[in-house]
């Protein structure tokens, strides 16, 4: 039996009259103001903005290939949206105001629904006024589990964030338009938390094997991560498995928005092991692993790579067209001029508007795409950092491969750290149709000029 258009419309109208208890329920993800203990014991709670009532927000875990459904309910004093970072997603679900959707006003809602095609460690965060809203706590973990997960004793998600708190009140310092931050390294905090807590501890056993999923949710801080009493391997970057796990022999960087999956063994004979941050004046503990007893697991130097995701094949990368994106501006390399729309403005005029950075001469997202790519076409993008600060360049809707100095293809990423004065090249298969954001994930840099986009048609 075939339905005609009139019957379909009548059925839809009847469904809209059904009571809520009869309709399929879509789980909600409420954005609201709450309070949480961020600082050490003895300090009062901090007022934060949350997706789901806590910071980090509601943990979301799905199996690879499952469909995620969440209704964003906005009970914040600002409009907001949710970006599902690192997921190769339907364009309409990407959560970018002005590009893929309207911002969700106070009291409003928006239904997000999409399939998660790739196993790995991802996250979600606000993408309207994101410099402020992420700094206030609007982020959470999104974990997509492999059909056959690795053999580990514990699987721990560790979301790193730094907060700028008033030391007297422990409330978030409301200086998001601070010109110094915008034109320098970005908004750096004075308190680092893991999963919304200062100096957290997890109970482990000696010789246990752990999977540590590290997510950098900070506005601008680049962590230099080290292991103390642990040994292991990097098994995934930005959610995508390494073809060959990389043994951790020294500290490694973790830029804003990047993720690193580690598989580590607890090898110390001491009472604790630690995940540490290497700073200029020494090493500081991020996470403490308190050892209670010993595991029956035998220590091993063997590690199996995670199962691969269904990523596109790249052949003959070096014949692909090359597109140059120049990163410009900031303190000590001030913009002489840049465009906003069709207008060319002087550096002084740009600074008065709070714009200190530019991508290819534009100090805001331009009207025309940086790249207009036919679906299925292969491209190289060369990021040329002419500034004196590092930048974490993130592409929405896609993963890409690093092109190493010897011309070979490196690991898959969705965010690449381009250091001061550095040029880094990536290979991109434009296999996801839509209009996609490309920006620096030092969120203050994005807010003050480092924002572009590309189109896959």
N, C-alpha and C positions, 0 to 999 in steps of 0.2 A: 504494500500500500504506500503510495506517495502522498506527501503533504504539500498542499499549495501554500502560497505566501500568506493568505488570509488565515488559514488554520494555524500557521506558525505564530503569527502575531497574536491571535486569540489565546493560544497556549501561553505565550510569554506574559500577556496581560493577566491571565489567571494566576500564574506563578507569583506575580508581584503582589497579589492579594493574600497569599498564604501567610499564616503567622510565622514569626521567626523560628519557632520551635520546629516547624515542618521543613523550612529551607535548610539546605546544607550550610553548616556553620563554617565560617572562615576564621581561623585563629587571628586574634588581634595582636598588634605590636604597638603599645601605647607610648607615645612620646610625652613625658611629663616631668615636672620639677619634683625632686625628692631630696633626701639628705643621706649621706653615707660617711662612715669613718674612713678617711683617707690617711690622715696624719697618724703618728704613733699614739699609743695609749696615753691618756691624760689630756689630749687635745679634743676640742668639740668636733662634732660632725661638720661636714662641708655641704653646702647646698649645691647639688649637681643637676644636670639634665640627663634623663635616662630614657632608653628604649626598652621598656619592659619592667621598670621598677628598680633596677640595680645598674651599677657600672662595674664591669662591662654589662651590656644589655643581655637580654634573654639568649642563652646559648642555643643555637640552631644546629641540629645534627640530622643529616639525611644520608640515605644510601645513594650511590652513584646512579644517575638516571631517574631518580624520583623527582616529583614535582613539588616545589615549594609554593605555599599559599600563605600570605599574611596581609591583613588589612591594617595599614598604618592609621592610627587615630592620633591626631595632633592636639594635645592639650597643653602646648607650650605657649608662651607669649609672643612667639615668632612663627612665621611660616617655615615649613621644613620639607624635606624629602629624604628618601633612603637610596643610597647607591650600594649595590651588591658587588663589592670590590673583588676583581679577579675572575668573576664568573663570566663565561662566554655566553651572554644572555641575549634574549630578544631585546631589540633596541628600545621599544616602548617601555620596558621595565627597568631601564638603566638608572633612572632617578635623578636626571640632571635638569634642573629648572632652566627654562629658556631654550633647551635643545631637544629633550625627549618628553617633558611633561611640564605642567604648571606647578609651582610650589603649592604645597598643601597648607591652606590657611589655618589659623587657630580655630579649633572646633570642627575642622574638616577631616576627611579621610581619603585614602587611596588604596586600591587593591593591587597588590603585587602578586603575580603568578608566573612561574617559569620553571623549566626543567634544569636540573644541575647536571651538565654533561660530563664533568671531570671530577674525579676524586681528588681530595687535597685539602689544604688549609686556606680558608678564605675569611673574609670579614665583611661586615656591613657598617655604614656610617652615614651621617647626615651629609647632604651635598647642597644645602642652601646656607649661605653665610657659614661655610664649613670651617673656616678658621676659628670662629667663635664657637659654633655648635659642637664640633668635635672636641675642642678644648674644654667645654663644659660637660662632656661625657657621653655624647650621642654616638656610640659605637658598640659593636658586639661581635662575637665569633660566629662564623658559619663553617661548619666542618662537614665535608662530604666523604663518607667512608668508602674504602675500597671493598669490592666483593670479597676479596681475601686479604684481610689486614695483616700487617707484619706480626711476628711472634714477639710480643713485648708483655711485660708484667703490668705496666701502667701507661696510659695515654693521657698526657697532660697538656692542656691549652694554656699558654702563658702570654697574656696581652700586656705589653709594656707601654706605659704612658708617663709623661712628666706633666706636672701641674704647677701653675704659678699661683701660689697661695699667699695671702697676707699672714705673716708669721704671728701676728697678734690675735687675729680672728679665725684663722685657717679657712677663710672664704676666698673664692676665686677672685683674683685681681682683674677688675673690669677695665682693661686698657687695650682693647683689641685693635684700636686705631693708632697704636703707638708707632710713630714714623720710624723710630730707630729699629724696632723689630722688623717692620715691613721692608726696610732697605738694607738690613744686614742679614744675619743668619736665620732670622725668623723668631717665633715665640718659643723661647726656652723656659722651662719650668724650674722650680727650686725643690720639688719633691717628686721622686720617681716611685710609681706603684707598679705592682704586678697583679693583674686581675683585680684592680681597685683597692689593693691593700699594700701597706708599707711593710717591707721585710717579711713576706709570707714564708711559711715553712710547710713542707710536705713530708710525710712519713714514708720511708723506703727501707728496703732491706739490702744489705751488702750483697753484691753480685747480681742484683736485679738488673733487668734491661728495661729502659724507659724510652718512650717516644715523647719528645718535647716539641710542641708546636709553638714557635715563637712568632708573635705578631707585633710589629711596631705601630702602635696607634698614636704616637706622638705627633704634634704639629710640625716639629722641625728637627728634633734631636736625632742624631746619628749615633747609635750605640756601637761600641767595639766590644764584642761578646767573647768571653773566655770561659773555660771549664776548669773547675778545681775539684779534684777527687773523682772526676768523671772522665771517661774516654769514649770516643765514638765517632760517628760519621754524619755528614750532611747528606740526607737522603732525598730532599726536595727543596726547591726554591720557588717562592711565590705560588705554591700549590702544585707545581709540576715536578714529577719525579726526575731525579738525576739518572742518566743512563747507567753511570757507574757511581755508587756512593763515594763521597770524598771524605777521607779520614781527616779529622780535625787535629791539626798539629800545632796551630797557633790561634790567636784570636781572629775574629772575622767581623766585618761591618754589617749592620742592620739599619738601613735607611728608613725614613718614614714610609709607611704603607707596605714595606717588604715583609715577607715571611720566610722563615727557615724552619724546616723540619729536621730534627736531630734524632738519631737513635743512639743512646748512650748506655754504657755499663757503669754501675756503681762499683768502683775499684778501690776506693780509699780504705785504709785501716783505721782512720779517725772516726769521730762520732758524727761528723757532718761532711757533706759534699756541697758544692755551691755552683750556681751560675753567677758569673761576675761581670761587671762592667769595668773596662780598662779606661781610666781617666789620665789626664796629664800628671796628676799628683799621686797616682797609685791605683790599686784595684779595689772595687767596692762590691759588696754582695748585693745581688738582685733577688735571688731565690735561695733559700736554705733547704737542703734535703737532710732531715734528721734520720739517722740510721738506727733502726730497731731490729736487731737480729740479723740472721743471714739467710739468703735464699738457697734453695737446693740447686738452682741453675748453675751449670758449669760455665765459667768464663770462656768466651770464644772470640777469635779474631775474624770469624766469618760473618758476613752481612749480605743479605739478599736485596737487590734493588726492588723498589716498589713497582707494582704493575703500571705500565705506561697508560697514558690517556689518549683518546682518539684525536690527536693533533694533526694538522696538515703536513704533508711532505713538502720539502723544499729542495728543488733541484736547480742547478746552474744559478745559484744565488748571485754570482758576481756579474752576470749579464743583466740583472734586474736594474731598473732605473734607480738612480740615487737622488734623494731629496735632502737638501741641507736645511737644518733648523739651527739658527744662531741664537744662543742665550745671551742676553745683553742687559747691562744696567747694574743697579745696586750701588752701594757705597763703594767709594774709591774708583768706580768705573761708571760714573753717573751718565745717564742718558743725555745726549745732546738734543735729541728730538726723537719722536716716535708717533705713530698714528693711533688715533682712536676713531674708529669709523673711517670717514673720508677726510677727517681733519688731521693735519700735521701740526703737532704741538711741540713747543720748546720744552727742555728739561725742567725749567722753572714752572711752567704751566702744568706739566705732568705731576710734579711733586705736590703742587697745590691741590691736585685731585687725588693724591695718595697713590700715584702710579710711579713705581721706581724701577720696574723691570719691563722687558719686551722680548717677544719671540719673533724673529725675522722682521723687526721694526714695528710690530704692533703691540701696544700696551693694554690691550684687552682682546677678547675673542673677536676675530675679524668676521666680516659678513661672508667672505668666501673661504672655502676649506683650504687648509694647508695642502691637502692631498685629496684628489678626487679619483678613486681607484675602482676600476671595474671589478665585479665580484670574481674572486678566484685569481686575481693578479698578484704577482710577487713584487715587493718593493724593498729598497734599502733606505733607511733614514739615518742621517748623520747628525748627531747632536754636537754642536761646537760651542763649548762653554767659554765665552769671552769675559766672564765675570770672575771675581775673586772669591766666590762662595760656591760650595757644591749644590747640586740640584738633583732631586729624585724625579725623573721624568716618567710619567705614567700614561699608558694608553688604555682607554676603555674598550670593552667588548672583545679584546684580542689578547693573546700572548704572542710574544715574538722571540726570536733567538738572537743572542749576542753574536756579533761578528768579531772574532778575536783578532789580535794584531797579526797573526800569521795567516789570516784569511779563513781559518776554519770556523765552524759554527760552534758556539758555546751553548750553555744551558738556556732553557726556556725561562722567560721572565714576563712580568707585566709592568714592572717598575725598574728602571735602570738608574744607578747612581752615576752622575757625571761630575767628576771632581773639578776643582778650580783649574782653568786653563786646559782642561782635557777635551779630547774629541772621542766620542764613542759611537759605533755604528751598530745598527740592529737590522735584522731581516724580518719583514712583516708579510705574511700571507693574508691578504684582505678577503677573508672568507665569511664575514658576518655583516650582512647588509644593514645600512642605517647611517645616521649622523653620530659620530663618536667624539668624545672629548679627548684632548691631549693636553696635559698640563704638568706643572711642577707640583709635587705632593708636599713640598714645604708650603703649607696651606696659606701662609702669609704672602709668599711669593706669587702664588696663583691669584690671590685676591688683589694684588697690586701690580698685575700685568702679565704674568706668565701663564696665559691661557690661550689655547688654540683648539682646532678640531679638524677631523678628517671625515670624508664621506666614502662609503662603500656602496656602489650602485649596481 
